[in-house]
Amino acid sequence: MEWLRKLVLDPRTDRFIMVVIILNAIVLGLETSKTVTASFGRVLEILDHIMLGIFVVEIAARIAVHRLAFFRDPWSLFDFMVVAVALVPTTENFSVVRALRVLRVLRLITALPSLKRVVAGLLAALPGMGSIVMLIGLIYYVFAVMATKLFGDDKPELFGTLGDSLFTLFTVMTLEGWVDGVTRPVMEKHPWAWLFFIIFIIVTTFMVLNLFIGVVVNAMQAEAEKGMAAERAAEREIVHEETAPILAEVRRLRNDMAELRKEFAASTGKPGS
């Protein structure tokens, strides 16, 4: 099993898996082209099965090496689930699974440490987003109720019900066609409506959403610092492992010299120098 451990932990194995993931992504992309699949469909299918087999062997080897520790690692579980989805038979009841094969491309996240830090930063930011989500939801609801009461009678297709108002204000918040599609039609009956929508955009799009960005940036910065600290600790460990034999040899030579001085002093009757 030692040879398997060395193979799994070898950086060249990680680079090989990364190349296979990229090639698999290319194959899955080519399968979306009817022209390509008409000419090379069988070849692409064989390549896909070969790459899936490589992923299965790699996951099995990692489980054999790490055993229960494999299932305690969230990133390893992510790799396992992505590969396991691809093994579900694509029958009529599970036809959607065929489309989920593209999830294998997401394994590139675990293959690249920089991407892992980005995703870890986003996940670390989720707890801090809870209060921001509540704030933006409250503001969003207040403006939707106001819009329904103010503009619902004149523009029922946009603000006739609370649900319509929520949907319309969401499109306004994304800044997608809010001027010609929403504001100008409402201003035909309510000339001052532009002020309502501008205040809504400033509060939601420019203020509250920037809070999301701030939380995410802080979390990603903390994750980057944590990653740098782990890398420095790993480098110190490597240096320690490399210098430990040298230090042990120096101590052994020092002890040998001390023994030689004692033997010389005993044979000459003079203290060793």
HELIX and SHEET records of a PDB file:
HELIX    1   1 GLU A    2  LEU A    9  1                                   8    
HELIX    2   2 PRO A   11  LEU A   30  1                                  20    
HELIX    3   3 LYS A   34  HIS A   66  1                                  33    
HELIX    4   4 LEU A   68  ARG A   72  1                                   5    
HELIX    5   5 PRO A   74  LEU A   87  1                                  14    
HELIX    6   6 VAL A   96  ALA A   99  1                                   4    
HELIX    7   7 LEU A  100  LEU A  106  5                                   7    
HELIX    8   8 ARG A  107  ALA A  111  1                                   5    
HELIX    9   9 PRO A  113  PHE A  151  1                                  39    
HELIX   10  10 PRO A  156  PHE A  159  1                                   4    
HELIX   11  11 LEU A  162  MET A  173  1                                  12    
HELIX   12  12 TRP A  178  TRP A  178  1                                   1    
HELIX   13  13 VAL A  179  THR A  183  3                                   5    
HELIX   14  14 ARG A  184  MET A  187  1                                   4    
HELIX   15  15 ALA A  193  ILE A  201  1                                   9    
HELIX   16  16 ILE A  202  VAL A  208  3                                   7    
HELIX   17  17 LEU A  209  THR A  268  1                                  60    
END                                                                             
